[in-house]
Amino acid sequence: MKNKDVIDTFSIKDLKSPEMVKTLNYKQLSSLCFSIRQQIIEACSNYGGHLSSNLGDVELTVA
Protein backbone atom coordinates (compact mmCIF):
# COMPACT_ATOMS: atom_id res chain seq x y z
CA MET A 1 0.00 0.00 0.00
CA LYS A 2 1.43 3.36 -0.96
CA ASN A 3 1.63 6.09 1.66
CA LYS A 4 -1.02 8.21 -0.09
CA ASP A 5 -3.46 5.29 0.11
CA VAL A 6 -3.46 5.29 3.92
CA ILE A 7 -6.92 5.94 5.31
CA ASP A 8 -6.95 9.02 7.55
CA THR A 9 -10.25 8.30 9.30
CA PHE A 10 -10.66 5.72 11.99
CA SER A 11 -13.67 4.91 14.13
CA ILE A 12 -13.98 3.09 17.41
CA LYS A 13 -16.03 0.54 15.48
CA ASP A 14 -12.94 -0.22 13.34
CA LEU A 15 -10.88 -1.10 16.41
CA LYS A 16 -10.47 -4.88 16.63
CA SER A 17 -7.95 -5.06 19.49
CA PRO A 18 -5.99 -2.70 21.77
CA GLU A 19 -2.82 -3.53 19.83
CA MET A 20 -4.31 -1.86 16.74
CA VAL A 21 -3.95 1.55 18.42
CA LYS A 22 -0.15 1.24 18.21
CA THR A 23 -0.31 0.95 14.41
CA LEU A 24 -2.37 4.10 13.78
CA ASN A 25 -0.90 7.30 12.36
CA TYR A 26 -1.55 10.75 13.87
CA LYS A 27 -4.64 11.50 11.76
CA GLN A 28 -6.15 8.10 12.53
CA LEU A 29 -5.51 8.59 16.26
CA SER A 30 -7.16 11.99 16.10
CA SER A 31 -10.14 10.48 14.31
CA LEU A 32 -10.33 7.66 16.88
CA CYS A 33 -10.32 10.19 19.74
CA PHE A 34 -13.11 12.13 18.04
CA SER A 35 -15.13 8.91 17.72
CA ILE A 36 -14.60 8.07 21.40
CA ARG A 37 -15.63 11.59 22.43
CA GLN A 38 -18.82 11.27 20.37
CA GLN A 39 -19.64 8.00 22.16
CA ILE A 40 -19.13 9.69 25.55
CA ILE A 41 -21.34 12.63 24.58
CA GLU A 42 -24.06 10.27 23.35
CA ALA A 43 -23.92 8.18 26.53
CA CYS A 44 -24.05 11.25 28.79
CA SER A 45 -26.95 12.74 26.86
CA ASN A 46 -28.88 9.48 27.24
CA TYR A 47 -27.99 8.62 30.83
CA GLY A 48 -26.66 11.84 32.35
CA GLY A 49 -23.28 12.42 33.93
CA HIS A 50 -20.29 14.74 33.77
CA LEU A 51 -18.61 15.36 30.43
CA SER A 52 -15.54 17.50 30.94
CA SER A 53 -13.26 15.10 32.81
CA ASN A 54 -14.23 12.19 30.55
CA LEU A 55 -13.62 14.18 27.36
CA GLY A 56 -10.25 15.36 28.68
CA ASP A 57 -9.14 11.82 29.45
CA VAL A 58 -9.64 10.50 25.92
CA GLU A 59 -6.17 11.48 24.64
CA LEU A 60 -4.53 10.31 27.87
CA THR A 61 -6.16 6.91 27.57
CA VAL A 62 -5.30 6.49 23.88
CA ALA A 63 -1.69 7.56 24.52
N, CA, C and O atoms as a CHARMM CRD file, in Angstrom:
* protein
*
  252
    1    1 MET  N      0.84100  -1.16800   0.00000 PROA 1      0.00000
    2    1 MET  CA     0.00000   0.00000   0.00000 PROA 1      0.00000
    3    1 MET  C      0.89000   1.23600   0.00000 PROA 1      0.00000
    4    1 MET  O      1.78900   1.35100   0.83300 PROA 1      0.00000
    5    2 LYS  N      0.65600   2.13600  -0.90100 PROA 2      0.00000
    6    2 LYS  CA     1.42700   3.36300  -0.95800 PROA 2      0.00000
    7    2 LYS  C      0.99600   4.28400   0.17000 PROA 2      0.00000
    8    2 LYS  O     -0.12200   4.18400   0.67600 PROA 2      0.00000
    9    3 ASN  N      1.89100   5.18000   0.55900 PROA 3      0.00000
   10    3 ASN  CA     1.62500   6.08900   1.66200 PROA 3      0.00000
   11    3 ASN  C      0.38500   6.94100   1.42300 PROA 3      0.00000
   12    3 ASN  O     -0.35600   7.21500   2.36700 PROA 3      0.00000
   13    4 LYS  N      0.14000   7.36600   0.18700 PROA 4      0.00000
   14    4 LYS  CA    -1.01700   8.21300  -0.09000 PROA 4      0.00000
   15    4 LYS  C     -2.33000   7.43400  -0.00400 PROA 4      0.00000
   16    4 LYS  O     -3.40300   8.03600   0.04400 PROA 4      0.00000
   17    5 ASP  N     -2.25500   6.11400   0.01700 PROA 5      0.00000
   18    5 ASP  CA    -3.45700   5.28700   0.10900 PROA 5      0.00000
   19    5 ASP  C     -3.89200   5.02600   1.55200 PROA 5      0.00000
   20    5 ASP  O     -4.91800   4.38500   1.78100 PROA 5      0.00000
   21    6 VAL  N     -3.12500   5.51300   2.51800 PROA 6      0.00000
   22    6 VAL  CA    -3.45700   5.28800   3.92200 PROA 6      0.00000
   23    6 VAL  C     -4.74700   6.02700   4.25700 PROA 6      0.00000
   24    6 VAL  O     -4.91100   7.19700   3.91100 PROA 6      0.00000
   25    7 ILE  N     -5.64700   5.34300   4.92400 PROA 7      0.00000
   26    7 ILE  CA    -6.92100   5.94200   5.31100 PROA 7      0.00000
   27    7 ILE  C     -6.69000   6.82100   6.53400 PROA 7      0.00000
   28    7 ILE  O     -6.09300   6.38500   7.51800 PROA 7      0.00000
   29    8 ASP  N     -7.17500   8.08100   6.46500 PROA 8      0.00000
   30    8 ASP  CA    -6.95100   9.02300   7.55100 PROA 8      0.00000
   31    8 ASP  C     -8.06200   9.01000   8.59200 PROA 8      0.00000
   32    8 ASP  O     -7.90600   9.61000   9.65500 PROA 8      0.00000
   33    9 THR  N     -9.16900   8.34700   8.31900 PROA 9      0.00000
   34    9 THR  CA   -10.24500   8.29700   9.30200 PROA 9      0.00000
   35    9 THR  C    -10.25200   6.93700   9.97500 PROA 9      0.00000
   36    9 THR  O     -9.92000   5.91700   9.37100 PROA 9      0.00000
   37   10 PHE  N    -10.63500   6.95300  11.22600 PROA 10     0.00000
   38   10 PHE  CA   -10.66000   5.71500  11.99200 PROA 10     0.00000
   39   10 PHE  C    -11.72100   5.86000  13.05700 PROA 10     0.00000
   40   10 PHE  O    -11.75900   6.86500  13.76700 PROA 10     0.00000
   41   11 SER  N    -12.57100   4.88200  13.17400 PROA 11     0.00000
   42   11 SER  CA   -13.67000   4.91300  14.13300 PROA 11     0.00000
   43   11 SER  C    -13.44300   3.86800  15.20900 PROA 11     0.00000
   44   11 SER  O    -12.71800   2.89400  15.00500 PROA 11     0.00000
   45   12 ILE  N    -14.05700   4.07500  16.32900 PROA 12     0.00000
   46   12 ILE  CA   -13.97500   3.09000  17.41000 PROA 12     0.00000
   47   12 ILE  C    -14.53900   1.74900  16.95300 PROA 12     0.00000
   48   12 ILE  O    -14.14200   0.70300  17.46700 PROA 12     0.00000
   49   13 LYS  N    -15.44800   1.77000  16.00500 PROA 13     0.00000
   50   13 LYS  CA   -16.03100   0.53600  15.47700 PROA 13     0.00000
   51   13 LYS  C    -15.02100  -0.25500  14.64700 PROA 13     0.00000
   52   13 LYS  O    -15.16900  -1.46400  14.47200 PROA 13     0.00000
   53   14 ASP  N    -13.98600   0.43500  14.13000 PROA 14     0.00000
   54   14 ASP  CA   -12.94500  -0.22300  13.33700 PROA 14     0.00000
   55   14 ASP  C    -11.88900  -0.90200  14.21500 PROA 14     0.00000
   56   14 ASP  O    -11.08800  -1.69800  13.72300 PROA 14     0.00000
   57   15 LEU  N    -11.88800  -0.59400  15.48800 PROA 15     0.00000
   58   15 LEU  CA   -10.88200  -1.10500  16.41100 PROA 15     0.00000
   59   15 LEU  C    -11.17900  -2.55800  16.76300 PROA 15     0.00000
   60   15 LEU  O    -12.21100  -2.85900  17.36200 PROA 15     0.00000
   61   16 LYS  N    -10.28600  -3.44000  16.39400 PROA 16     0.00000
   62   16 LYS  CA   -10.47200  -4.87500  16.63200 PROA 16     0.00000
   63   16 LYS  C     -9.77300  -5.34900  17.90400 PROA 16     0.00000
   64   16 LYS  O    -10.21800  -6.30700  18.53500 PROA 16     0.00000
   65   17 SER  N     -8.68200  -4.68400  18.28300 PROA 17     0.00000
   66   17 SER  CA    -7.94600  -5.05700  19.48900 PROA 17     0.00000
   67   17 SER  C     -7.17000  -3.83500  19.98000 PROA 17     0.00000
   68   17 SER  O     -6.93000  -2.91000  19.20500 PROA 17     0.00000
   69   18 PRO  N     -6.77600  -3.81600  21.24800 PROA 18     0.00000
   70   18 PRO  CA    -5.98900  -2.69600  21.76700 PROA 18     0.00000
   71   18 PRO  C     -4.65300  -2.52000  21.03600 PROA 18     0.00000
   72   18 PRO  O     -4.14100  -1.40500  20.93300 PROA 18     0.00000
   73   19 GLU  N     -4.10100  -3.60600  20.54000 PROA 19     0.00000
   74   19 GLU  CA    -2.82200  -3.53000  19.83300 PROA 19     0.00000
   75   19 GLU  C     -2.92600  -2.70900  18.54600 PROA 19     0.00000
   76   19 GLU  O     -1.93000  -2.15700  18.07800 PROA 19     0.00000
   77   20 MET  N     -4.12400  -2.63000  17.97600 PROA 20     0.00000
   78   20 MET  CA    -4.30900  -1.85600  16.74100 PROA 20     0.00000
   79   20 MET  C     -3.99200  -0.38400  16.94000 PROA 20     0.00000
   80   20 MET  O     -3.56700   0.28700  16.00000 PROA 20     0.00000
   81   21 VAL  N     -4.19000   0.12900  18.14600 PROA 21     0.00000
   82   21 VAL  CA    -3.94700   1.54900  18.42100 PROA 21     0.00000
   83   21 VAL  C     -2.49200   1.90100  18.13700 PROA 21     0.00000
   84   21 VAL  O     -2.20400   3.00200  17.66700 PROA 21     0.00000
   85   22 LYS  N     -1.58000   0.98800  18.41500 PROA 22     0.00000
   86   22 LYS  CA    -0.14900   1.23500  18.20700 PROA 22     0.00000
   87   22 LYS  C      0.21300   1.38900  16.73800 PROA 22     0.00000
   88   22 LYS  O      1.26100   1.95400  16.42400 PROA 22     0.00000
   89   23 THR  N     -0.62600   0.90200  15.83200 PROA 23     0.00000
   90   23 THR  CA    -0.31000   0.94700  14.40700 PROA 23     0.00000
   91   23 THR  C     -0.89700   2.17000  13.70600 PROA 23     0.00000
   92   23 THR  O     -0.63600   2.37900  12.52100 PROA 23     0.00000
   93   24 LEU  N     -1.68100   2.97800  14.41100 PROA 24     0.00000
   94   24 LEU  CA    -2.36600   4.09900  13.78000 PROA 24     0.00000
   95   24 LEU  C     -1.44800   5.30100  13.63000 PROA 24     0.00000
   96   24 LEU  O     -0.58100   5.54000  14.47000 PROA 24     0.00000
   97   25 ASN  N     -1.64700   6.06100  12.54400 PROA 25     0.00000
   98   25 ASN  CA    -0.90000   7.29900  12.36500 PROA 25     0.00000
   99   25 ASN  C     -1.61000   8.43000  13.11600 PROA 25     0.00000
  100   25 ASN  O     -2.67000   8.21800  13.70500 PROA 25     0.00000
  101   26 TYR  N     -1.02400   9.62900  13.09500 PROA 26     0.00000
  102   26 TYR  CA    -1.55100  10.75500  13.86500 PROA 26     0.00000
  103   26 TYR  C     -2.99000  11.09600  13.48800 PROA 26     0.00000
  104   26 TYR  O     -3.82500  11.30900  14.36700 PROA 26     0.00000
  105   27 LYS  N     -3.28500  11.14900  12.19900 PROA 27     0.00000
  106   27 LYS  CA    -4.64400  11.49700  11.76400 PROA 27     0.00000
  107   27 LYS  C     -5.65100  10.43200  12.17200 PROA 27     0.00000
  108   27 LYS  O     -6.78000  10.75600  12.54200 PROA 27     0.00000
  109   28 GLN  N     -5.25900   9.18000  12.11100 PROA 28     0.00000
  110   28 GLN  CA    -6.14900   8.09900  12.52900 PROA 28     0.00000
  111   28 GLN  C     -6.38500   8.14600  14.04000 PROA 28     0.00000
  112   28 GLN  O     -7.50100   7.90000  14.49900 PROA 28     0.00000
  113   29 LEU  N     -5.34600   8.45700  14.81000 PROA 29     0.00000
  114   29 LEU  CA    -5.50500   8.59100  16.25700 PROA 29     0.00000
  115   29 LEU  C     -6.44100   9.74200  16.59900 PROA 29     0.00000
  116   29 LEU  O     -7.28700   9.62800  17.48600 PROA 29     0.00000
  117   30 SER  N     -6.27900  10.84300  15.89000 PROA 30     0.00000
  118   30 SER  CA    -7.15800  11.99100  16.09600 PROA 30     0.00000
  119   30 SER  C     -8.60500  11.63200  15.78200 PROA 30     0.00000
  120   30 SER  O     -9.51900  12.00600  16.51700 PROA 30     0.00000
  121   31 SER  N     -8.80400  10.91500  14.70200 PROA 31     0.00000
  122   31 SER  CA   -10.13800  10.47500  14.31000 PROA 31     0.00000
  123   31 SER  C    -10.71700   9.50200  15.33500 PROA 31     0.00000
  124   31 SER  O    -11.90600   9.56900  15.64600 PROA 31     0.00000
  125   32 LEU  N     -9.89400   8.60500  15.85800 PROA 32     0.00000
  126   32 LEU  CA   -10.33200   7.66300  16.88400 PROA 32     0.00000
  127   32 LEU  C    -10.75900   8.41000  18.14800 PROA 32     0.00000
  128   32 LEU  O    -11.79000   8.08800  18.73900 PROA 32     0.00000
  129   33 CYS  N     -9.97500   9.39900  18.56200 PROA 33     0.00000
  130   33 CYS  CA   -10.32000  10.19300  19.74400 PROA 33     0.00000
  131   33 CYS  C    -11.64000  10.92300  19.53900 PROA 33     0.00000
  132   33 CYS  O    -12.46200  10.99200  20.45300 PROA 33     0.00000
  133   34 PHE  N    -11.84500  11.46300  18.35200 PROA 34     0.00000
  134   34 PHE  CA   -13.11100  12.12600  18.04200 PROA 34     0.00000
  135   34 PHE  C    -14.27200  11.14300  18.16900 PROA 34     0.00000
  136   34 PHE  O    -15.31400  11.47800  18.73100 PROA 34     0.00000
  137   35 SER  N    -14.09400   9.94700  17.65600 PROA 35     0.00000
  138   35 SER  CA   -15.13200   8.91400  17.72300 PROA 35     0.00000
  139   35 SER  C    -15.43800   8.53100  19.17000 PROA 35     0.00000
  140   35 SER  O    -16.60000   8.35000  19.53500 PROA 35     0.00000
  141   36 ILE  N    -14.40600   8.40900  19.98500 PROA 36     0.00000
  142   36 ILE  CA   -14.60300   8.06900  21.39800 PROA 36     0.00000
  143   36 ILE  C    -15.34300   9.19400  22.10900 PROA 36     0.00000
  144   36 ILE  O    -16.25300   8.94500  22.90000 PROA 36     0.00000
  145   37 ARG  N    -14.94300  10.45200  21.82100 PROA 37     0.00000
  146   37 ARG  CA   -15.63500  11.59300  22.43000 PROA 37     0.00000
  147   37 ARG  C    -17.10600  11.61600  22.05900 PROA 37     0.00000
  148   37 ARG  O    -17.95300  11.91500  22.90000 PROA 37     0.00000
  149   38 GLN  N    -17.42000  11.30300  20.80700 PROA 38     0.00000
  150   38 GLN  CA   -18.81900  11.26900  20.36800 PROA 38     0.00000
  151   38 GLN  C    -19.60200  10.20700  21.14100 PROA 38     0.00000
  152   38 GLN  O    -20.75400  10.43900  21.51000 PROA 38     0.00000
  153   39 GLN  N    -18.99600   9.05300  21.38900 PROA 39     0.00000
  154   39 GLN  CA   -19.64400   7.99600  22.16500 PROA 39     0.00000
  155   39 GLN  C    -19.92100   8.45700  23.59800 PROA 39     0.00000
  156   39 GLN  O    -20.98000   8.16900  24.15500 PROA 39     0.00000
  157   40 ILE  N    -18.95900   9.17600  24.18900 PROA 40     0.00000
  158   40 ILE  CA   -19.13400   9.68600  25.55200 PROA 40     0.00000
  159   40 ILE  C    -20.26400  10.70100  25.60000 PROA 40     0.00000
  160   40 ILE  O    -21.10100  10.66100  26.50200 PROA 40     0.00000
  161   41 ILE  N    -20.29000  11.61200  24.63000 PROA 41     0.00000
  162   41 ILE  CA   -21.34500  12.62800  24.57700 PROA 41     0.00000
  163   41 ILE  C    -22.70700  11.97000  24.42400 PROA 41     0.00000
  164   41 ILE  O    -23.66600  12.36300  25.08700 PROA 41     0.00000
  165   42 GLU  N    -22.79600  10.98100  23.56000 PROA 42     0.00000
  166   42 GLU  CA   -24.06200  10.27300  23.35100 PROA 42     0.00000
  167   42 GLU  C    -24.51100   9.55900  24.62500 PROA 42     0.00000
  168   42 GLU  O    -25.68700   9.61100  24.98600 PROA 42     0.00000
  169   43 ALA  N    -23.58100   8.89500  25.30100 PROA 43     0.00000
  170   43 ALA  CA   -23.92500   8.18100  26.53500 PROA 43     0.00000
  171   43 ALA  C    -24.37500   9.15200  27.62400 PROA 43     0.00000
  172   43 ALA  O    -25.34300   8.88200  28.33400 PROA 43     0.00000
  173   44 CYS  N    -23.68000  10.27400  27.75700 PROA 44     0.00000
  174   44 CYS  CA   -24.05400  11.25200  28.78500 PROA 44     0.00000
  175   44 CYS  C    -25.37900  11.92900  28.46800 PROA 44     0.00000
  176   44 CYS  O    -26.13500  12.26700  29.38000 PROA 44     0.00000
  177   45 SER  N    -25.66700  12.12900  27.20100 PROA 45     0.00000
  178   45 SER  CA   -26.95100  12.74400  26.85700 PROA 45     0.00000
  179   45 SER  C    -28.10000  11.77100  27.09900 PROA 45     0.00000
  180   45 SER  O    -29.21800  12.19900  27.38500 PROA 45     0.00000
  181   46 ASN  N    -27.84400  10.48100  26.99000 PROA 46     0.00000
  182   46 ASN  CA   -28.88300   9.47600  27.24200 PROA 46     0.00000
  183   46 ASN  C    -29.05300   9.15300  28.72100 PROA 46     0.00000
  184   46 ASN  O    -30.17300   8.95300  29.19000 PROA 46     0.00000
  185   47 TYR  N    -27.95000   9.10200  29.45300 PROA 47     0.00000
  186   47 TYR  CA   -27.99300   8.62200  30.83200 PROA 47     0.00000
  187   47 TYR  C    -27.60100   9.66700  31.86700 PROA 47     0.00000
  188   47 TYR  O    -27.74000   9.42900  33.06600 PROA 47     0.00000
  189   48 GLY  N    -27.11600  10.81800  31.42000 PROA 48     0.00000
  190   48 GLY  CA   -26.66100  11.84400  32.35300 PROA 48     0.00000
  191   48 GLY  C    -25.23100  11.59100  32.79000 PROA 48     0.00000
  192   48 GLY  O    -24.67300  10.52500  32.53200 PROA 48     0.00000
  193   49 GLY  N    -24.64600  12.56500  33.44500 PROA 49     0.00000
  194   49 GLY  CA   -23.27600  12.42300  33.92600 PROA 49     0.00000
  195   49 GLY  C    -22.44100  13.63300  33.57000 PROA 49     0.00000
  196   49 GLY  O    -22.91500  14.55400  32.90600 PROA 49     0.00000
  197   50 HSD  N    -21.20000  13.62800  34.01200 PROA 50     0.00000
  198   50 HSD  CA   -20.29000  14.73900  33.76700 PROA 50     0.00000
  199   50 HSD  C    -19.46700  14.46500  32.51300 PROA 50     0.00000
  200   50 HSD  O    -18.98000  13.35600  32.29500 PROA 50     0.00000
  201   51 LEU  N    -19.32600  15.50400  31.69800 PROA 51     0.00000
  202   51 LEU  CA   -18.61100  15.35500  30.42900 PROA 51     0.00000
  203   51 LEU  C    -17.14400  15.74900  30.50200 PROA 51     0.00000
  204   51 LEU  O    -16.28400  15.02500  30.00100 PROA 51     0.00000
  205   52 SER  N    -16.85100  16.88100  31.11600 PROA 52     0.00000
  206   52 SER  CA   -15.53700  17.50100  30.94200 PROA 52     0.00000
  207   52 SER  C    -14.37100  16.58700  31.29600 PROA 52     0.00000
  208   52 SER  O    -13.43200  16.46800  30.50800 PROA 52     0.00000
  209   53 SER  N    -14.40400  15.94900  32.44100 PROA 53     0.00000
  210   53 SER  CA   -13.26100  15.10200  32.80700 PROA 53     0.00000
  211   53 SER  C    -13.14300  13.89800  31.88200 PROA 53     0.00000
  212   53 SER  O    -12.03200  13.48100  31.55300 PROA 53     0.00000
  213   54 ASN  N    -14.26000  13.33800  31.46200 PROA 54     0.00000
  214   54 ASN  CA   -14.22600  12.19100  30.54700 PROA 54     0.00000
  215   54 ASN  C    -13.68300  12.58200  29.18200 PROA 54     0.00000
  216   54 ASN  O    -12.89400  11.84400  28.59200 PROA 54     0.00000
  217   55 LEU  N    -14.10300  13.74600  28.67000 PROA 55     0.00000
  218   55 LEU  CA   -13.61900  14.18200  27.35900 PROA 55     0.00000
  219   55 LEU  C    -12.12800  14.49700  27.41200 PROA 55     0.00000
  220   55 LEU  O    -11.40800  14.25400  26.44400 PROA 55     0.00000
  221   56 GLY  N    -11.66500  15.03300  28.53200 PROA 56     0.00000
  222   56 GLY  CA   -10.25300  15.35700  28.67700 PROA 56     0.00000
  223   56 GLY  C     -9.36400  14.13100  28.80400 PROA 56     0.00000
  224   56 GLY  O     -8.17600  14.18800  28.48900 PROA 56     0.00000
  225   57 ASP  N     -9.92100  13.04300  29.25600 PROA 57     0.00000
  226   57 ASP  CA    -9.13700  11.81800  29.44700 PROA 57     0.00000
  227   57 ASP  C     -8.99400  10.97300  28.18900 PROA 57     0.00000
  228   57 ASP  O     -8.24800   9.99300  28.19200 PROA 57     0.00000
  229   58 VAL  N     -9.67700  11.32200  27.13400 PROA 58     0.00000
  230   58 VAL  CA    -9.63900  10.50000  25.91500 PROA 58     0.00000
  231   58 VAL  C     -8.21700  10.38500  25.38200 PROA 58     0.00000
  232   58 VAL  O     -7.73700   9.27400  25.15700 PROA 58     0.00000
  233   59 GLU  N     -7.52800  11.51800  25.17300 PROA 59     0.00000
  234   59 GLU  CA    -6.17000  11.47700  24.63600 PROA 59     0.00000
  235   59 GLU  C     -5.21300  10.77200  25.58700 PROA 59     0.00000
  236   59 GLU  O     -4.31700  10.05100  25.14500 PROA 59     0.00000
  237   60 LEU  N     -5.39800  10.97600  26.90300 PROA 60     0.00000
  238   60 LEU  CA    -4.52800  10.30500  27.87300 PROA 60     0.00000
  239   60 LEU  C     -4.68400   8.79500  27.79900 PROA 60     0.00000
  240   60 LEU  O     -3.70300   8.05800  27.89200 PROA 60     0.00000
  241   61 THR  N     -5.89800   8.34400  27.63400 PROA 61     0.00000
  242   61 THR  CA    -6.16200   6.91100  27.56500 PROA 61     0.00000
  243   61 THR  C     -5.61100   6.30600  26.28200 PROA 61     0.00000
  244   61 THR  O     -5.03100   5.22000  26.30600 PROA 61     0.00000
  245   62 VAL  N     -5.78900   6.99800  25.16700 PROA 62     0.00000
  246   62 VAL  CA    -5.30100   6.49400  23.88300 PROA 62     0.00000
  247   62 VAL  C     -3.77600   6.48000  23.86800 PROA 62     0.00000
  248   62 VAL  O     -3.16700   5.57300  23.30000 PROA 62     0.00000
  249   63 ALA  N     -3.16000   7.48200  24.49000 PROA 63     0.00000
  250   63 ALA  CA    -1.69400   7.56000  24.52500 PROA 63     0.00000
  251   63 ALA  C     -1.14200   6.38700  25.29800 PROA 63     0.00000
  252   63 ALA  O      0.07400   6.26300  25.44600 PROA 63     0.00000
